[in-house]
Amino acid sequence: MTRILLVDDDAPLLRALRINLTARRYEVTTATDGTTALTLAARTPPDLAIVDLGLPDLDGVTVVEGLRGWTRIPIIVLSARDTESAKVDALDAGADDYITKPFGMNELLARIRAALRRATPADTGPAVVAVGDLTIDLAAKRLTTSAGHDLRLTPTEWHLLEILARHPGKLVSHRQLLHEVWGPAYDTETNYLRVHFANLRRKIEPDPARPRYLVTEPGIGYRLTLG
């Protein structure tokens, strides 16, 4: 049964959506705020998420970013915000589709079916990755020590670590890292990677000169080892 996560603080709408989707044999989990949504998604990864932007604690765009940090599942934004900038922000954050309220149930169901058809197998990876004494929480975008202390990373450092954490133990090429973080125009700028990985190692490696976690494959790329 396909699992759908519904995130909206409008209780009547949430109830109506749950009833309609359950009647069509979807397994539905609901959340009325962003923090609960990210926690539920990490605990039981959904196959698709429907997210409102106007949540009481986190902006819906932040929830989309939190989900997209560790999963490739389809994300549909359902919002009363109808400006072009709101739509661009949500899509740039990683949403796959955007539906403006009010909407028709048949349209939503059709968008869900289309999004699930486009989804690829194994779209969901681990939300939390343990690396030695460190914990990488991809949903919350936090890197913590075993003592519970946060390690502060720059946005670029986090993005690089996040990409490797989505593929633990696997080699990620220079080209893929550069393309995802800086864009296709920077596919050959490997010096960018050297600088930022040197900074990352100083923050997370016990001995940056002899890295255990962020391993370089000379001339090819990097991998995150979990030892």
Backbone hydrogen bonds, N-H to C=O, Kabsch-Sander energy under -0.5 kcal/mol:
donor,donor_aa,acceptor,acceptor_aa,energy
4,I,27,E,-3.1
5,L,48,L,-2.4
6,L,4,I,-0.6
6,L,29,T,-3.2
7,V,50,I,-2.6
8,D,6,L,-0.5
8,D,31,A,-2.1
11,A,9,D,-1.0
14,L,10,D,-2.8
15,R,11,A,-2.5
16,A,12,P,-2.3
17,L,13,L,-2.8
18,R,14,L,-2.4
19,I,15,R,-2.4
20,N,16,A,-2.4
21,L,17,L,-2.8
22,T,18,R,-2.5
23,A,19,I,-2.1
24,R,20,N,-0.7
24,R,21,L,-0.6
25,R,22,T,-1.9
26,Y,21,L,-2.2
27,E,2,T,-2.9
28,V,26,Y,-0.7
29,T,4,I,-2.6
31,A,6,L,-2.1
37,A,33,D,-1.8
38,L,34,G,-2.4
39,T,35,T,-2.0
40,L,36,T,-2.8
41,A,37,A,-2.5
42,A,38,L,-2.0
43,R,39,T,-1.9
44,T,40,L,-2.9
47,D,3,R,-2.6
48,L,3,R,-1.2
49,A,74,P,-2.2
50,I,5,L,-3.1
51,V,76,I,-2.7
52,D,7,V,-2.3
55,L,53,L,-1.5
55,L,58,L,-0.5
60,G,53,L,-2.5
62,T,59,D,-0.9
63,V,59,D,-1.5
64,V,60,G,-2.5
65,E,61,V,-2.4
66,G,62,T,-2.5
67,L,63,V,-2.5
68,R,64,V,-2.9
69,G,65,E,-1.3
70,W,67,L,-1.7
71,T,67,L,-1.6
72,R,123,D,-3.7
76,I,49,A,-3.0
77,V,75,I,-0.5
77,V,97,D,-2.6
78,L,51,V,-2.4
79,S,77,V,-0.5
79,S,99,I,-2.3
82,D,80,A,-0.5
87,K,83,T,-1.8
88,V,84,E,-2.7
89,D,85,S,-2.7
90,A,86,A,-2.0
91,L,87,K,-2.5
92,D,88,V,-2.8
93,A,89,D,-1.6
94,G,90,A,-0.6
94,G,91,L,-0.8
95,A,90,A,-2.2
96,D,75,I,-2.9
97,D,75,I,-1.4
99,I,77,V,-3.2
101,K,79,S,-2.6
108,L,104,G,-2.1
109,L,105,M,-2.6
110,A,106,N,-2.1
111,R,107,E,-2.5
112,I,108,L,-2.5
113,R,109,L,-2.3
114,A,110,A,-2.4
115,A,111,R,-2.6
116,L,112,I,-2.4
117,R,113,R,-1.9
118,R,114,A,-1.7
119,A,115,A,-1.1
123,D,120,T,-0.5
125,G,70,W,-1.4
129,V,136,I,-2.7
131,V,129,V,-0.5
131,V,134,L,-2.6
132,G,226,L,-0.9
134,L,131,V,-2.4
135,T,144,T,-2.6
136,I,129,V,-3.3
137,D,135,T,-0.7
137,D,142,R,-3.1
138,L,127,A,-2.5
138,L,136,I,-0.9
139,A,127,A,-0.8
141,K,137,D,-1.1
142,R,137,D,-1.9
144,T,135,T,-2.4
145,T,149,H,-2.3
146,S,133,D,-0.7
148,G,145,T,-1.9
151,L,143,L,-3.1
152,R,150,D,-0.5
158,W,154,T,-2.8
159,H,155,P,-2.3
160,L,156,T,-2.2
161,L,157,E,-2.4
162,E,158,W,-3.1
163,I,159,H,-2.1
164,L,160,L,-1.9
165,A,161,L,-2.6
166,R,162,E,-1.6
167,H,164,L,-1.2
169,G,224,L,-2.7
170,K,167,H,-2.2
172,V,222,Y,-3.1
174,H,220,I,-2.6
177,L,173,S,-2.2
178,L,174,H,-2.7
179,H,175,R,-2.6
180,E,176,Q,-2.5
181,V,177,L,-2.2
182,W,178,L,-2.4
183,G,178,L,-1.5
186,Y,183,G,-2.0
187,D,184,P,-1.2
189,E,186,Y,-1.8
190,T,188,T,-2.0
192,Y,189,E,-1.5
193,L,189,E,-0.7
194,R,190,T,-1.9
195,V,191,N,-2.0
196,H,192,Y,-2.1
197,F,193,L,-2.8
198,A,194,R,-1.7
199,N,195,V,-1.8
200,L,196,H,-2.4
201,R,197,F,-2.4
202,R,198,A,-1.6
203,K,199,N,-1.0
203,K,200,L,-0.6
204,I,200,L,-2.0
205,E,201,R,-2.2
210,R,207,D,-2.1
215,V,213,Y,-1.1
215,V,223,R,-2.5
217,E,221,G,-3.1
220,I,217,E,-2.7
221,G,217,E,-1.9
222,Y,172,V,-2.4
223,R,215,V,-2.2
225,T,213,Y,-2.5
225,T,223,R,-0.7
